[in-house]
Amino acid sequence: MKTPFAVGLLVVALAGCSDSDTPAPDPALVDPDPTPAPGASTAPLTPAADPAAAADPALIERGLAAFQTGMCNKCHGPDGTGGDRAPNLTDGDWLHCDGSVEGILAVVRRGVPKDELVDPTRPFQMNPATNLIADEADLEALAAYVHSLSGG
C-alpha cells in the first residue's frame, strides 16, 4: 500500500507525463514506478458508464478530483485548456478518440505512447491514469469530467 508520503512523491514526479525521447530526462518528469498501482484495472478496454450520467454534477465533481489526483492537470492545465505538454480538452477537437465518454475512458485507461501521438511535436507521452487512479468508478468519473469540459 502506498503511503501518503509515497503518493506525494508520485505527485511531484508528474507521473502523468514522461519524456521517453530525452537522453537525460529530468527526474521530476519521469514516473519512478511505471507499474500500475495495486488494484488498478488491467481489464481490456470496455465501454464506460452510461453517457447520460456524464451530466450528473456529483459525478463531474468526482471526476474533477480524479483529474487532479491523476495529475492530468499538470499537462492539460488546471482547466483542461492544454499547453505545450498536452492538447486542449475543452475545444471539442479529439485527437486520440471520438470524444465520447467511452472513448475518453479508453484513452485514460491505456494512455497514449509517444509514437502514437497525433502531434509529434508534443514532448511527452500520456501514461495511463491507472498508474495513479486505481478505482474504476474514479476512472469513469474522470472520463465524464473530461467529456463535460468540451460541452458534452
FENTASUL-V40591 format. One record per pair of residues at least 24 apart in sequence whose C-alpha atoms are under 7 Angstrom apart, sorted by the first residue. I is the first residue (numbers start at 1). GAP is how many residues later the second one is. D is the distance in Angstrom with one decimal. If there is no record, write none. Layout:
i=I gap=GAP d=D
i=I gap=GAP d=D
//
This chain:
i=11 gap=60 d=6.9
i=14 gap=57 d=6.6
i=16 gap=54 d=6.8
i=16 gap=55 d=5.5
i=16 gap=56 d=6.2
i=16 gap=110 d=6.2
i=16 gap=111 d=5.3
i=16 gap=113 d=6.9
i=17 gap=58 d=6.9
i=17 gap=107 d=5.7
i=17 gap=108 d=6.2
i=17 gap=109 d=5.6
i=17 gap=110 d=6.3
i=18 gap=106 d=5.4
i=18 gap=107 d=6.0
i=19 gap=104 d=6.3
i=19 gap=105 d=4.8
i=19 gap=106 d=6.6
i=34 gap=97 d=6.7
i=35 gap=96 d=6.6
i=36 gap=94 d=6.0
i=36 gap=95 d=4.5
i=37 gap=93 d=6.8
i=37 gap=94 d=5.2
i=37 gap=95 d=6.2
i=37 gap=97 d=6.2
i=39 gap=95 d=5.7
i=40 gap=90 d=5.6
i=40 gap=94 d=4.1
i=40 gap=95 d=6.8
i=41 gap=89 d=7.0
i=41 gap=93 d=6.7
i=45 gap=61 d=5.8
i=47 gap=55 d=4.8
i=48 gap=53 d=6.6
i=48 gap=54 d=4.8
i=48 gap=57 d=6.5
i=48 gap=92 d=6.2
i=49 gap=91 d=6.6
i=51 gap=50 d=6.0
i=54 gap=90 d=4.7
i=54 gap=94 d=6.9
i=59 gap=82 d=5.5
i=60 gap=81 d=6.4
i=60 gap=84 d=6.4
i=60 gap=85 d=4.8
i=62 gap=76 d=6.9
i=62 gap=79 d=5.9
i=63 gap=75 d=6.5
i=63 gap=78 d=4.2
i=63 gap=79 d=3.9
i=63 gap=81 d=6.6
i=63 gap=82 d=4.9
i=64 gap=78 d=6.6
i=64 gap=81 d=6.1
i=66 gap=72 d=6.1
i=66 gap=76 d=5.6
i=67 gap=75 d=6.0
i=70 gap=59 d=5.8
i=70 gap=62 d=5.4
i=70 gap=63 d=6.0
i=84 gap=38 d=6.8
i=85 gap=37 d=5.9
i=85 gap=38 d=6.3
i=85 gap=39 d=6.3
i=86 gap=36 d=6.9
i=89 gap=57 d=6.8
i=89 gap=60 d=6.4
i=89 gap=61 d=6.4
i=90 gap=59 d=4.9
i=90 gap=60 d=4.1
i=91 gap=59 d=5.6
i=92 gap=58 d=5.1
i=99 gap=48 d=6.7
i=100 gap=47 d=6.8
i=101 gap=42 d=5.5
i=101 gap=43 d=5.7
i=101 gap=46 d=5.9
i=104 gap=39 d=5.5
i=105 gap=34 d=7.0
i=105 gap=35 d=6.5
i=105 gap=38 d=5.1
//
